[in-house]
Amino acid sequence: MNQLAEHLAQGFSQTPKTLSSKYFYDAAGSRLFQQIMSLPEYYPTRTELGIFQEQGAAIGRALAAGATTGQPLAVVELGAGDGLKTKLLLRELLAQPVALTYVPVDISPSAIEELTSSLQQELPGLATEPLVAEYGEALTALAAQPGAKAVLFLGSNIGNFAPAEQLDFLRNLARPLTPADRLLVGFDLRKDPRRIRAAYDDAQGITAEFNFNLLRRLNAEAGTDFQLADWQHFPDYDPATGAMRSWLVSRRAQTVRVAALAGQAFEIAAWEAIQTESSYKFTLPQITGLAAGAGLRVVQVFQDAAGDFADVVLAVAG
């Protein structure tokens, strides 16, 4: 069965209806996200980039601390994207006395292809083993990786999981780690709720187009008949829980048919909402508790001066 159509059928059987944010990232979605990262309202990317620019050497040392001199060190990045921030760390790690290999993992083949090409130009001496895969497959590959590992999960992607899923995901990440390994996770911290909401509802409407692109992809790959004019993008932030959510809201009652499911139809009520993304925001005590629940300990925290974002180095506890 068509994977995307199967996902739609599963998501539309729930209340509220859902679609996974992982399907945002086809070639068009990846290009739109590149635009989002440069928007004035979207602070996470430039803030984390600033942390790496100002504290990259210290982060590099923290990631390589468990590896002995001359030992292989595999930098495994989940959701690598364009690698803009990671290249700063890779340059710092190349200066360490370790045999470095970079393993970028992304669900988007076009993102991996573009990243690999840029690395060949910018860091030609870096051994690279790209992997087009979902996180589950990557975790299996991670377990078999020889030598020490530095696993990167940047950009506050951890916030795309629901709280229980965050804990499960970190537990799965921790399972193949040895005492020599390090895990670097980016966390978007709680702040002015208006700033958070604006980051997902920019004035130019690029984030809305990013959300609508999910419907375009379903039309193209699953044979759905979504009419984009019948939908609106709606973001909502709950400061009590730290949950930032994005929705697609139906402007009218409609029937959506799916050619890949033999024309199966789904009824959607007027003003019914489909949840397409969650992006949870964190506090530092919450991060420490989450790590402990996953069998990890906080080694070091790197923050920007305003306290908007934290890149946290973790290691297995004990």
N, C-alpha and C positions, 0 to 999 in steps of 0.2 A: 504494500500500500504506500502511496505517496506520504512521506514523513510529515510534511507540512500540513497536508490535509488531515492526517490522523491526529496531529497536535490540535488543530482547530476543532475537530469533533470532540476531543477530550475536554478542551478548555471551554467550549460552548455548552457542555453538559453540566458545568458547575454554576453555582450562584455565589457571587456575581460571575458572569462570563469572564474568561481570562485568555490572554495570549502571552507567550513568553517573550521577554525582551531579548533573548538570545537570537531571535529571528529578525531583529532589526538589521543585522549586519551582513546583508548581501553587498555587492559592489557599490550600489547607489547609497545604501544606508551607511556604509563606511565613509563614503565621501561627505555625506551630510554631517556625520559625527565629527569629521575633521573641521568642518565649518563651525560647528557648535563649540568646539574647544577654543576657538579664537574669539568667541563672542564676549562683549564686555560684561554681560551678566553671568557668564559661566566661569566662576572662580576656581573650581577644583583643579583643572589641568594646570593653569599657570601658577597656582599656589604650590602644588606638589613639585612642579618644575623648579620653582624658586628654592624649595627645600633642597633639591638635588644639586642645584647650582651652588648654593652656599655651604652645604654640608656633605657634598658627595664624597669627599675623601674620607670623612669619618664613617659614613654609611658603608663605603667600600671596605674599610678595615673591619667593621663590625660583621659584615657578611663573610669575609674570608678568615675570620678569627679562629674558626674551628678546624681549618685545613692546615696540615703541616706543610713545610717548605717542599716544593716540588710535587706535591700531591695533586692529582686532577681535581679541578673544581668545576662542576657543571652549574651554570646559571640557568635555571628553568623558569621561564616566565609564562604564566597562565593569562591568556587574553592579551597578547603582546601588542596588537594594534600596529601603529606606525613606529613604535620603539623610540619616540622622541626623547622621553625622559630616561629610558633605560640606557641609551647610548652614553649618557653622562656617567652612569655607574660602571658601564663596561670599560670605559676609558680608565676609570680609577682602578678597576679590578685587574686590568691588563698590566698595571704597574706593580701588582702584588707578585710575590715569588711563587706563583702557582700555574699549573697548566690549565688554561681556561677554555671551556667550551660553552657556547651559548645555545640554548634550546628554546626558541620562541614557539609558543603554542597559541593557535588562534583557530576559531571555527570558520573564519573567512579565508578562502584560498587566495583571493586577490590581496588581502592585507598581508598575508605571509609572503606572497610573491614580491610585493612592493618593498616590504621590510628587508627581505633577503637581498634584493637588488641594491638597496641603499647601503646595507652593511658592507657589501662587496666594494662599494665605492669609498665609504668613509672609514671602515675598519678592515682593510683587506687581509690583515694578519690574524683575524679572529676566526677560530674554528666554529662553524655554525651548523646546527642540525635542526632545521625547521620541522615543525610537526603541525599538520592540519588535523585538528581533533577537538572533540569536546573534552571538558575537564575530567570526566571519568576515565576516558582513554589515556589522558595525559598522566593521571595519577598512577595508572598501571605501569606506564613507561617509566615514571619517576622511581618506582620501587626497584627497578632493575638497573638504574643508573649507577655506574661505579664511582668510587671516590666520594669526596665531600660534595654537598649540594647547597646551593643558595636558591631558594624558591621565591619568586616574586609574584605578588598578587596586588597590583597597584591600582591607582585611580578610584579607590573606594568601591571596587567591584564587589567586595564582600557585602556591601549594603544592598545589593540587588537580591540577596536572599532574605527570606523571612527569618525572624530570630531563631527558631528551632533549626532551620536549614543552615544558618550561619555556624551553629555549633557542630552540626553533623559534618559540614564541609571542612571545618578546621580539624576535626577529629580524623577525617580521612586524609587530610594533608599531613597531619602529625604522624600517622601510622608508619609510613616508610622512612621517617627521619631518624638519623642517628645523632648522638651527642655532638658530632662534628658539624652537623648541618644547621643552617639558619633559614628562617622564613621571614620575608619582609612583606608586610601587609599595609596598604594604604587605607586610612579611615577618615572620612569626612566628618568633622566634628560639629556638634550643635552650635547654632549661632542665631542671629536675628532671623526669625521665621520669614520675614519679607524677602531677605536676600536669598534664602534657600529657594523659595517659591519662584522668584524671578529667574533663577538659573535654569528652570525648566519651562519657562514661559517667556522667552525673549521677545523683544519688541519687533524684531525682523521676521519672526515666525518660522525660523529655521527648525526649532525644536518641534513645532507642530508638523512641519514637513517630514521630519524624522519619524514621528509617530504615524503619519499617514502612509509613509513608505511601507509600513508593515502590511497595509491593505493592498498596496500596489503589488507587493511581492506575492501575496496570497492570490490575487487575480492572475498573475503571470504563471505561478508555479503550481497552484492547486485548482485553477479554473473557477475561482469564485467570481461573483458579479457585484462586488462592493462598488457603490457609487460614492466617490470621495466627497462630493458636495453634500451628501446626506449625513456627514459626520462632523464632529468638532473635537478638537484637542482640549482636554481639561486637566490641569495639574492641581494637586491639593497637598498641603503639608500639615501634619498634625504635630505641633510642638510637644505635646504630652508624651508621645511615643517615639518621636524622632522619625516617623514614617513619611517619606515623600513618595507620592504615588502619581502616576500618569494614567489617564483614561482616554478612551475614544467613546464619545457619547453620540448616540443615534438621534438625529433631529426629527425622525418620523418613524412610525411603525413600518417595518419592511421585512421582506423575506430574502434571505441570502442563500443561493444555491451553490453547491460545490461539485464541479464536473468530475474531479478526481475521486469523489465518493458516489459515483453513479448518479449525480444530480441530487443528492440528498439536500434537503432544505432545512434552514434554521430560521425560526421566527424571532424577530427582535422588536421589542416594544418601543414606542416613542419615548425618547429621553432615557432609554436603558443604557447603562455604562459598561464598557468592556475594559477591565484593568490590563494594561500593557506593561507596566514597569513599577517596581518598588525600589526606592533608594533610601535606605535607613541611614540616619545620622547618629553619631555616637558621642559618649562622654569618655574621658580617660579611665575612671573607675569601671565603667561598663566594659571597656576593652580588656582590662586586667582580669575581670571576672570571666569574660568569654574565653580568654586564653587558658585560664586555669581549668575551666570546664572541659577544654579540649586536650588537657594534658600538656599544656605549653606554659612557659614562663616568659615574662617580658624581660628582654636583655637591655634594650635601649629604645628611647622614644625620641624621634626627631620631629620638631614642629616649626612652623613659620612663626614670626614674631607676634602676629595677631591671634594665634591660637585657632586658626580656621581649619587646619588639617594636620594629621599626624601620620608619619610613616614609622611603623613599629617593628623592630627586630625581635623575633621570637625564637626560642629553642625548646627542645623537649624538656619537660620538667624532670627533676631528679638527677 
